Structures are given as structure tokens and as C-alpha cells.
Amino acid sequence: MERKDKPKRAVLRTVNSAGNTNNAGRTGEDAVSEAIGYILIFTITVIGIAMITVYAYPLLLQSQAHADEISAEQTMLTLRNDIRALTFGNVPYRETTVRIAGGNLELIPAADSADKFVLEYPQASGGGYVTRDFKSGELRYSQNAVTGGGTAVFSLENGAVLKREKGAAGSLMAAEPRWYFDADDGENSGTLVIVLTKLEGERRYSSGGIRDIRLSMTTAPETVDEDYVTARDGHAPLGAQTISLEYIPDRENDLSKGWENYLTGGIAGCLAGGGFKKSGTKYVFDNVKRLVVKTYTITVEDM
């Protein structure tokens, strides 16, 4: 039986101007289209990464810094409540686990404080004025502007939590100290109570991350009680007196505005009939019939 081979299909070839032959119907446009596609995809990818770097990453840092700031404020309020439990609740020891993110928490003992309070008041017996310099010490949280992107600074001093921004003037008080003036008509009418809280420690502690902060108060508070309207020890009563207070700030951590707002508005605004009034660099409180100053010493055992 005779075998018949199928005729082979002729392959048409074309010769280009350079003398090269190509398959019929193919001019190299397919390869060019693929190259353009790769270039477009690569360009879109680079543009996307650039947009994320320029716009999204700073927003992410800002959001993280804000979250760290809120966390730091809550930490300082928690420590303030622990100090209140030690001073007013007669609890000798407190330990709290806190998270310190985006910055650093530092203890500045009272002896190393750069700011101070100067209290002046008359003696109810014997005459004369007492001038008392008081350094409170401080627990200070500072955000890291390089790694965390934040500029907030929180200070826990003298029973109050204050906040300021690095490189900006002014400050505000996030939590007030427990000072009190009794303006009601009663047995204790005209009594001004000033609570001074001192922070001590073996050294200037500094920490970050998750830490256990241990606080203690093992010594009884010092109390000054000056009654200006009651005869005592054979001395005639002086009558209502004027108390003077001055806050000398730390130049690197100026909290004067926060204290000014509290002294001139916090007491007077919350309790009718009394309040400090600014006079030059000092604050004066008039018509004080009795002055009670209690000084507590809190020791930071470890952090």
C-alpha cells in the first residue's frame, strides 16, 4: 500500500531591512508591549511606596504618639491615686505595674528639684513670719520626639499632674492637688488646708516599658496648725491673716502657668469665698482664719 505523506506547511519568512528573517505576521511588537507593561507596574509600585512613606507613615507615627500620650497620662493619674492612697488612706505601701511607651519615666528626688514653692505665713503665737522653701520632687514622663514622634511632658509633683509640650510655652494641670479652703459659716470657717507632697528616692531612677513602681510612706506627716482667731498660750488672737505663696519654676520644665491657673482659679472657682490672687511673682490668700499645712514624704523604692 502506497504511503502518502502529508504535505508540509510552508512557513513564510520575511526579511527585514537588516537582513534578519522573522516569522510571518510577527514584527516584535509583542515583546515591546510586555516591556512597557513591566515598566508601568514598576512605576505604579514605586509611586505607591512613595505615597505611603510621605503621607501614611507620618500619620501612623502621629497616631502612635497620641496613643502613647494618652497611656502616659493614665499612668501618671494612676500613680497620683497611689500617692493619695498613701497619704489620705493611711496605706503604707503601694505597688503598681505600668506601661511606659514612646518615652521615658524619670524620678527627680526632692533634693535635685530645680523648681520649688516658697510659703510665707504669720505665726499665731509669738509673732513674726515663717518663710518655708519646699522642693517637692517629681515623676516626669517625656516623649521621645525622635523615635516616638511626640513632644508631651507629664509631671507628677506636689500631688498634681501637669502637662506641657517641648519647645512651647505654657502648661496645664490635668489633675489637681488636694488643697482646700472652708468658706462656709461654721466651726472651721476660713480654714485653708495646704497639702505638700515630697518624693524621695535613693537615686534618680529612669525606666521604660512595663515596670513595677513601688511607693511607700513609713513616716508620719509633718503638720503646721496656725489658728489666728483663737487665743492660745496667753497670746491674743491676731485675727484673719494673709498667706503668701510663690512658685519658682524649672527653666527646662516650666509649669508656672498650670500652677497659676489652679491657684487663681482652681480653689476660688470651685469653692466660693476664697482663692489666691496674683501679686507680682507671688500669690496671696486673704482672710485666712486658720492655716493647716501637712507635709507628706513618699519614697520611691524602685521603678
Summary of the structure (lengths in Angstrom):
residues: 303
radius of gyration: 36.1
end to end distance: 103.7
largest distance: 151.7
contacts: 871
relative contact order: 0.16
helix: 25%
strand: 41%
